[in-house]
Amino acid sequence: MSMNVKKGDAVKIIAGADKGKTGQVLAVDTKANRVVLKGDGLKTVKCFVKPRNAQQKGGIIEREGSVDVSNVMIICPSCGKTTRVAHSVTTDENGKTVKTRVCKACGASLDVKAAKAAKTAKKAAPKTAAKAAKTVKAEASATAQEAEVKAPAKKATATKAAKTVKAEGETKAPAKKTASKKTSEEK
């Protein structure tokens, strides 16, 4: 049996202790026909965690509980109503068949990825022309800057020069040898 609920969907609980509350789907378990929901005031469960190593702490942790998939209905993002799910098969520009989930009430797509892809495709055409114009301007300014670039001047740091003069002029014995001489003279 295929499930019409996917990760990321907004759903409303229609039966059970949390009836009437809404949340977002965090995970879907197809084998057990359950969904894990995230939302304010929704069912939480307590898990007793044992420490696995010395750095990890054990204790009681609260996390989101799961709900049977038959107890939730999808909320349509376009009309805002709870709805049943229909499926439509269309072909895209590449000739591939695409199966999408559709709202029974308003006919809008419930698939977030498909809806976002359609919106971005419509908006992408004007933006690509604007991006092309910006890249042409950026390339022109870069070539102008390269023409004005002068050879960098070499800088001699004063600290390096001072260290080399000091090293050439003075010769000191290492500190360990002087310390060992004092200890032998004291004996």
C-alpha positions, 0 to 999 in steps of 0.5 A: 500500500502506498502512503500519500503522506510524505516528509515535510507535509503539513497535516491535521490530526483527525482522530485520537487524543490530539484530534484537531491539532496540526503539525509537520511530518518529520518521518514516515514509517511505511512498514508500520504505517505511522508518521512522526509529527512535530508541532506544539502540544502534540504527543511526546514519548519518553525514552530511557537512554543508557550511556554508551561511553564515558563521555555520553550521559544517560537519562530520560529524553522526550521526543516526538511520538508517532501517529497512525497514517489513517489518523492524519489528513494533509493540509493543502498549501494553496487553499489551506484546507484539509484534503484528500490526495489525488494523483496526476500523471504529466510529461515534463519538457524532457519527455519523462512522465511525472506523477504528482500529488494533487489537492482534491479541493482546489487541484493544486500540487501538493509536492513541495519539490514539484511546486518549487521547481515550477515557480523557480522555472518561471522566475529563472528566465528574467533572472538569467538575463540579469545575471548575464548582464552583471557578469559582462560588467564584472568582466569589463571592470576586471580587465580595466583593473588588470591594465592599471595594476603596477608591479608590487614594490618589495618591502624589507622588514626591519625585524628580519634585518635586525635579526640577521645583523644581531646573529652575525655580530654576536656569538653567544653560547647556548644557555644549557652549556653555561648552566652546566659549567656553573653546576660543575664549578660549584662542585 
